[in-house]
Protein backbone atom coordinates (compact mmCIF):
# COMPACT_ATOMS: atom_id res chain seq x y z
CA UNK A 1 0.00 0.00 0.00
CA UNK A 2 1.04 3.58 -0.55
CA UNK A 3 -0.19 4.50 2.93
CA UNK A 4 0.44 1.46 5.15
CA UNK A 5 0.55 3.28 8.46
CA UNK A 6 -1.16 5.98 10.47
CA UNK A 7 2.06 7.99 10.68
CA UNK A 8 2.18 8.45 6.90
CA UNK A 9 -1.53 9.29 6.86
CA UNK A 10 -1.05 11.88 9.61
CA UNK A 11 1.76 13.55 7.66
CA UNK A 12 -0.86 14.68 5.14
CA UNK A 13 -3.89 15.07 7.44
CA UNK A 14 -2.97 17.11 10.52
CA UNK A 15 -6.50 16.91 11.97
CA UNK A 16 -6.07 13.22 12.81
CA UNK A 17 -5.72 12.37 16.50
CA UNK A 18 -5.37 9.01 18.19
CA UNK A 19 -3.58 5.86 17.07
CA UNK A 20 -6.39 3.82 15.51
CA UNK A 21 -5.55 3.33 11.82
CA UNK A 22 -8.25 0.68 11.34
CA UNK A 23 -11.04 3.30 11.22
CA UNK A 24 -9.36 4.79 8.13
CA UNK A 25 -8.01 1.67 6.41
CA UNK A 26 -11.12 0.90 4.33
CA UNK A 27 -11.20 4.45 2.96
CA UNK A 28 -7.45 4.33 2.25
CA UNK A 29 -7.88 1.05 0.34
CA UNK A 30 -10.71 2.51 -1.73
CA UNK A 31 -8.67 5.64 -2.44
CA UNK A 32 -5.72 3.55 -3.63
CA UNK A 33 -8.02 1.54 -5.88
CA UNK A 34 -9.34 4.82 -7.34
CA UNK A 35 -5.80 6.08 -7.92
CA UNK A 36 -4.83 2.85 -9.67
CA UNK A 37 -7.94 2.80 -11.86
CA UNK A 38 -8.32 6.47 -12.74
CA UNK A 39 -4.86 8.03 -12.60
CA UNK A 40 -1.78 5.85 -12.36
CA UNK A 41 -2.83 2.67 -14.12
CA UNK A 42 -1.91 -0.79 -12.85
CA UNK A 43 1.74 -0.91 -13.92
CA UNK A 44 2.72 2.45 -12.49
CA UNK A 45 0.84 1.65 -9.28
CA UNK A 46 2.86 -1.54 -8.92
CA UNK A 47 6.05 0.45 -9.32
CA UNK A 48 4.94 3.04 -6.78
CA UNK A 49 4.13 0.47 -4.09
CA UNK A 50 7.11 -1.83 -4.73
CA UNK A 51 9.78 -1.70 -1.99
CA UNK A 52 12.53 0.66 -3.08
CA UNK A 53 15.74 -1.22 -3.83
CA UNK A 54 19.04 -0.01 -2.46
CA UNK A 55 21.14 1.63 -5.14
CA UNK A 56 24.51 -0.04 -5.70
CA UNK A 57 27.59 1.89 -4.67
CA UNK A 58 28.56 2.27 -8.32
CA UNK A 59 25.10 3.54 -9.37
CA UNK A 60 25.16 5.82 -12.39
CA UNK A 61 23.88 9.37 -12.30
CA UNK A 62 20.92 8.23 -14.41
CA UNK A 63 20.03 5.50 -11.90
CA UNK A 64 20.25 7.98 -9.05
CA UNK A 65 18.08 10.48 -10.89
CA UNK A 66 15.42 7.88 -11.73
CA UNK A 67 15.35 6.65 -8.12
CA UNK A 68 14.85 10.22 -6.92
CA UNK A 69 12.09 10.76 -9.48
CA UNK A 70 10.29 7.62 -8.34
CA UNK A 71 10.56 8.64 -4.68
CA UNK A 72 9.06 12.02 -5.52
CA UNK A 73 6.24 10.37 -7.47
CA UNK A 74 5.46 8.16 -4.45
CA UNK A 75 5.05 11.25 -2.26
CA UNK A 76 2.70 12.89 -4.75
CA UNK A 77 0.67 9.67 -5.06
CA UNK A 78 0.47 9.34 -1.27
CA UNK A 79 -0.96 12.85 -1.05
CA UNK A 80 -3.68 11.96 -3.55
CA UNK A 81 -4.63 8.83 -1.63
CA UNK A 82 -4.59 10.58 1.74
CA UNK A 83 -6.84 13.45 0.70
CA UNK A 84 -9.20 11.17 -1.22
CA UNK A 85 -9.51 8.74 1.70
CA UNK A 86 -10.07 11.42 4.30
CA UNK A 87 -12.49 13.47 2.20
CA UNK A 88 -14.60 10.39 1.43
CA UNK A 89 -14.53 9.24 5.04
CA UNK A 90 -15.14 12.50 6.91
CA UNK A 91 -18.93 12.07 7.26
CA UNK A 92 -18.49 8.54 8.65
CA UNK A 93 -15.53 8.57 11.02
CA UNK A 94 -17.54 9.45 14.14
CA UNK A 95 -20.69 7.47 13.33
CA UNK A 96 -21.68 4.15 14.86
CA UNK A 97 -24.77 2.09 14.15
CA UNK A 98 -27.09 1.35 17.06
CA UNK A 99 -30.38 -0.55 17.27
CA UNK A 100 -32.24 2.74 17.04
CA UNK A 101 -30.16 4.23 14.19
CA UNK A 102 -26.85 6.04 13.84
CA UNK A 103 -25.18 7.85 16.72
CA UNK A 104 -22.18 10.17 16.98
CA UNK A 105 -19.24 8.98 19.02
CA UNK A 106 -18.40 11.47 21.78
CA UNK A 107 -15.64 11.82 24.35
CA UNK A 108 -15.27 13.68 27.59
CA UNK A 109 -12.92 16.17 25.95
CA UNK A 110 -14.54 16.93 22.59
CA UNK A 111 -18.04 17.84 21.51
CA UNK A 112 -19.26 16.67 18.09
CA UNK A 113 -18.67 19.22 15.34
CA UNK A 114 -21.63 20.80 13.60
CA UNK A 115 -22.72 19.53 10.21
CA UNK A 116 -21.58 22.83 8.70
CA UNK A 117 -18.07 22.40 10.06
CA UNK A 118 -17.90 18.81 8.87
CA UNK A 119 -19.11 19.88 5.42
CA UNK A 120 -16.52 22.67 5.33
CA UNK A 121 -13.77 20.22 6.31
CA UNK A 122 -14.85 17.78 3.63
CA UNK A 123 -14.98 20.53 0.99
CA UNK A 124 -11.51 21.64 2.02
CA UNK A 125 -10.19 18.09 1.70
CA UNK A 126 -11.70 17.70 -1.78
CA UNK A 127 -10.03 20.96 -2.78
CA UNK A 128 -6.71 19.61 -1.52
CA UNK A 129 -7.42 16.38 -3.42
CA UNK A 130 -7.94 18.30 -6.66
CA UNK A 131 -4.68 20.19 -6.11
CA UNK A 132 -2.83 16.95 -5.28
CA UNK A 133 -4.11 15.28 -8.45
CA UNK A 134 -3.00 18.33 -10.46
CA UNK A 135 0.47 18.16 -8.94
CA UNK A 136 0.80 14.40 -9.42
CA UNK A 137 -0.33 14.41 -13.05
CA UNK A 138 1.82 17.41 -13.87
CA UNK A 139 4.81 15.60 -12.40
CA UNK A 140 4.02 12.45 -14.38
CA UNK A 141 3.70 14.45 -17.59
CA UNK A 142 7.18 15.88 -17.08
CA UNK A 143 8.88 12.69 -15.83
CA UNK A 144 9.54 10.55 -18.89
CA UNK A 145 11.29 7.82 -16.87
CA UNK A 146 7.83 6.79 -15.59
CA UNK A 147 5.98 6.93 -18.89
CA UNK A 148 6.46 3.25 -19.83
CA UNK A 149 4.60 2.15 -16.69
CA UNK A 150 2.09 4.99 -16.96
CA UNK A 151 0.98 3.92 -20.45
CA UNK A 152 -1.75 1.64 -19.08
CA UNK A 153 -3.50 4.60 -17.46
CA UNK A 154 -6.45 6.49 -18.96
CA UNK A 155 -4.67 9.73 -18.07
CA UNK A 156 -1.64 8.79 -20.20
CA UNK A 157 -3.51 8.26 -23.43
CA UNK A 158 -3.89 12.02 -23.86
CA UNK A 159 -0.12 12.06 -24.33
CA UNK A 160 -0.21 9.47 -27.08
CA UNK A 161 -3.41 9.97 -29.07
CA UNK A 162 -3.76 13.72 -29.66
CA UNK A 163 -1.79 16.76 -30.79
CA UNK A 164 -1.61 18.28 -27.29
CA UNK A 165 -0.01 16.28 -24.52
CA UNK A 166 -0.45 18.41 -21.39
CA UNK A 167 -3.10 20.59 -19.80
CA UNK A 168 -0.68 23.53 -19.73
CA UNK A 169 -0.22 23.27 -23.47
CA UNK A 170 -3.96 22.95 -24.03
CA UNK A 171 -4.54 26.17 -22.06
CA UNK A 172 -2.04 27.98 -24.28
CA UNK A 173 -4.28 27.32 -27.27
CA UNK A 174 -7.74 27.93 -25.81
CA UNK A 175 -9.22 29.39 -22.65
CA UNK A 176 -9.94 26.47 -20.32
CA UNK A 177 -10.55 26.71 -16.57
CA UNK A 178 -11.00 23.04 -15.71
CA UNK A 179 -8.59 20.90 -13.71
CA UNK A 180 -6.63 17.89 -14.94
CA UNK A 181 -9.24 15.30 -14.05
CA UNK A 182 -11.85 17.33 -15.91
CA UNK A 183 -9.36 17.63 -18.77
CA UNK A 184 -9.14 13.84 -18.96
CA UNK A 185 -12.93 13.60 -19.38
CA UNK A 186 -12.61 15.67 -22.56
CA UNK A 187 -10.98 12.76 -24.36
CA UNK A 188 -14.12 11.77 -26.36
CA UNK A 189 -14.49 15.37 -27.54
CA UNK A 190 -10.79 15.44 -28.42
CA UNK A 191 -11.04 12.29 -30.52
CA UNK A 192 -14.19 13.61 -32.19
CA UNK A 193 -12.32 16.80 -33.07
CA UNK A 194 -9.52 14.80 -34.66
CA UNK A 195 -11.53 12.15 -36.49
CA UNK A 196 -14.60 14.17 -37.52
CA UNK A 197 -13.24 17.70 -37.99
CA UNK A 198 -9.51 17.61 -38.72
CA UNK A 199 -8.73 14.33 -40.47
CA UNK A 200 -11.32 14.85 -43.24
CA UNK A 201 -9.25 17.92 -44.19
CA UNK A 202 -5.62 16.94 -43.55
CA UNK A 203 -6.11 13.15 -43.96
CA UNK A 204 -5.95 10.43 -41.34
CA UNK A 205 -2.55 9.43 -42.69
CA UNK A 206 -0.93 12.79 -41.96
CA UNK A 207 -2.70 13.00 -38.61
CA UNK A 208 -1.25 9.65 -37.55
CA UNK A 209 2.24 10.69 -38.67
CA UNK A 210 2.08 13.91 -36.64
CA UNK A 211 0.82 12.14 -33.50
CA UNK A 212 3.58 9.54 -33.80
CA UNK A 213 6.23 12.22 -34.27
CA UNK A 214 4.91 14.09 -31.23
CA UNK A 215 5.02 10.87 -29.22
CA UNK A 216 8.67 10.37 -30.23
CA UNK A 217 9.50 14.08 -29.94
CA UNK A 218 10.74 14.09 -33.54
CA UNK A 219 8.57 16.53 -35.52
CA UNK A 220 9.81 17.18 -39.03
CA UNK A 221 10.35 20.79 -40.11
CA UNK A 222 7.23 20.88 -42.34
CA UNK A 223 5.10 19.46 -39.53
CA UNK A 224 6.58 21.98 -37.10
CA UNK A 225 5.35 24.64 -39.51
CA UNK A 226 1.71 23.56 -39.12
CA UNK A 227 1.58 22.19 -35.58
CA UNK A 228 0.70 25.49 -33.91
CA UNK A 229 -2.31 26.14 -36.15
CA UNK A 230 -3.28 22.47 -35.87
CA UNK A 231 -3.24 22.66 -32.08
CA UNK A 232 -5.32 25.84 -32.07
CA UNK A 233 -7.84 24.12 -34.34
CA UNK A 234 -7.85 20.98 -32.18
CA UNK A 235 -8.28 22.82 -28.86
CA UNK A 236 -11.08 25.04 -30.14
CA UNK A 237 -12.94 22.17 -31.80
CA UNK A 238 -12.65 20.18 -28.54
CA UNK A 239 -14.42 22.91 -26.57
CA UNK A 240 -17.02 23.53 -29.27
CA UNK A 241 -15.57 26.78 -30.67
CA UNK A 242 -16.06 25.49 -34.19
CA UNK A 243 -15.73 28.75 -36.13
CA UNK A 244 -12.36 29.49 -34.58
CA UNK A 245 -11.26 25.90 -35.02
CA UNK A 246 -12.28 25.97 -38.67
CA UNK A 247 -10.35 29.19 -39.29
CA UNK A 248 -7.14 27.65 -37.94
CA UNK A 249 -7.75 24.41 -39.84
CA UNK A 250 -8.04 26.35 -43.10
CA UNK A 251 -4.63 27.89 -42.41
CA UNK A 252 -3.24 24.36 -42.17
CA UNK A 253 -5.07 23.26 -45.31
CA UNK A 254 -3.64 26.11 -47.39
CA UNK A 255 -0.09 25.09 -46.48
CA UNK A 256 -0.77 21.45 -47.33
CA UNK A 257 -2.19 22.18 -50.77
CA UNK A 258 0.51 24.76 -51.50
CA UNK A 259 3.34 22.36 -50.61
CA UNK A 260 2.06 18.78 -50.95
CA UNK A 261 5.53 17.29 -51.46
CA UNK A 262 6.52 18.51 -47.99
CA UNK A 263 3.73 16.33 -46.59
CA UNK A 264 4.01 12.94 -48.35
CA UNK A 265 1.43 11.29 -46.08
CA UNK A 266 -1.09 13.92 -47.17
CA UNK A 267 0.09 13.95 -50.80
CA UNK A 268 -0.44 10.19 -51.11
CA UNK A 269 -3.79 10.19 -49.29
CA UNK A 270 -7.15 9.60 -50.95
CA UNK A 271 -8.14 13.16 -50.05
CA UNK A 272 -5.36 14.78 -52.04
CA UNK A 273 -5.52 12.24 -54.87
CA UNK A 274 -9.23 12.96 -55.28
CA UNK A 275 -8.39 16.67 -55.43
CA UNK A 276 -5.76 16.05 -58.13
CA UNK A 277 -8.18 13.91 -60.12
CA UNK A 278 -10.87 16.56 -59.94
CA UNK A 279 -8.42 19.17 -61.19
CA UNK A 280 -7.41 17.02 -64.15
CA UNK A 281 -11.06 16.53 -65.14
CA UNK A 282 -11.87 20.25 -64.99
CA UNK A 283 -12.20 21.97 -68.40
CA UNK A 284 -9.32 24.24 -69.34
CA UNK A 285 -10.50 27.83 -69.19
CA UNK A 286 -8.90 29.58 -72.16
CA UNK A 287 -10.17 31.97 -74.78
CA UNK A 288 -10.06 29.10 -77.31
CA UNK A 289 -12.18 26.79 -75.17
CA UNK A 290 -15.85 26.22 -76.14
CA UNK A 291 -16.90 27.80 -72.82
CA UNK A 292 -14.75 30.67 -71.59
CA UNK A 293 -15.49 32.32 -68.24
CA UNK A 294 -14.14 35.83 -67.96
CA UNK A 295 -12.37 36.69 -64.72
CA UNK A 296 -11.36 33.11 -63.79
C-alpha positions, 0 to 999 in steps of 0.5 A, a space after each residue: 500500500 502507498 499509505 500502510 501506516 497511520 504515521 504516513 496518513 497523519 503527515 498529510 492530514 494534521 486533523 487526525 488524533 489518536 492511534 487507531 488506523 483501522 477506522 481509516 483503512 477501508 477508505 485508504 484502500 478505496 482511495 488507492 483503488 481509485 488512484 490505480 484505476 483512474 490516474 496511475 494505471 496498474 503498472 505504475 501503481 505496482 512500481 509506486 508500491 514496490 519496496 525501493 531497492 538499495 542503489 549499488 555503490 557504483 550507481 550511475 547518475 541516471 540510476 540515481 536520478 530515476 530513483 529520486 524521481 520515483 521517490 518524488 512520485 510516491 510522495 505525490 501519489 500518497 498525497 492523492 490517496 490521503 486526501 481522497 480517503 479522508 475526504 470520502 470518510 469525513 462524514 463517517 468517522 464518528 458514526 456508529 450504528 445502534 439498534 435505534 439508528 446512527 449515533 455520533 461517538 463522543 468523548 469527555 474532551 470533545 463535543 461533536 462538530 456541527 454539520 456545517 463544520 464537517 461539510 466545510 472540512 470535507 470541501 476543504 479536503 476535496 479541494 486539496 485532493 484536486 490540487 494533489 491530483 493536479 500536482 501528481 499528473 503534472 509531475 508524471 507528464 514531465 517525468 519521462 522515466 515513468 511513462 512506460 509504466 504509466 501507459 496503461 493509465 487512462 490519463 496517459 492516453 492524452 499524451 499518445 493519441 492527440 496533438 496536445 499532450 499536457 493541460 498547460 499546453 492545451 490552455 495555451 491554445 484555448 481558454 480552459 478553466 478546468 482541472 486535470 481530471 476534468 481535462 481527462 474527461 474531454 478525451 471523447 471530444 478530443 477524438 471527435 475533433 480529430 476524427 470528424 473535424 480535422 482528419 477529413 481535411 488533412 487526412 488520417 494518414 498525416 494526422 497519424 504521422 504527426 501524432 507519432 512524431 509528437 510521441 517520439 518528440 521528432 517533428 519534421 520541419 514541415 510538420 513543425 510549420 503547421 503544428 501550432 495552427 493544428 493545435 489551435 484548431 484541435 483545442 477550439 474544436 474540442 471545446 465547441 468553438 467550431 468557427 475558430 477551429 475551422 479558421 485555424 484548420 483552413 490555415 493548415 489546409 492552405 499550407 498542405 495544398 501549396 506544398 504537398 511534397 513537404 507532406 508525403 502522407 497527405 500527398 499520397 492520401 485519398 483526399 489529395 488524390 481525389 483533389 488532383 483527379 478533380 483538377 485534371 477533369 476540370 475543363 481548361 478555361 482559355 479563350 479558345 475553349 468552347 466555354 470561356 469564363 471571364 475573370 477566372 
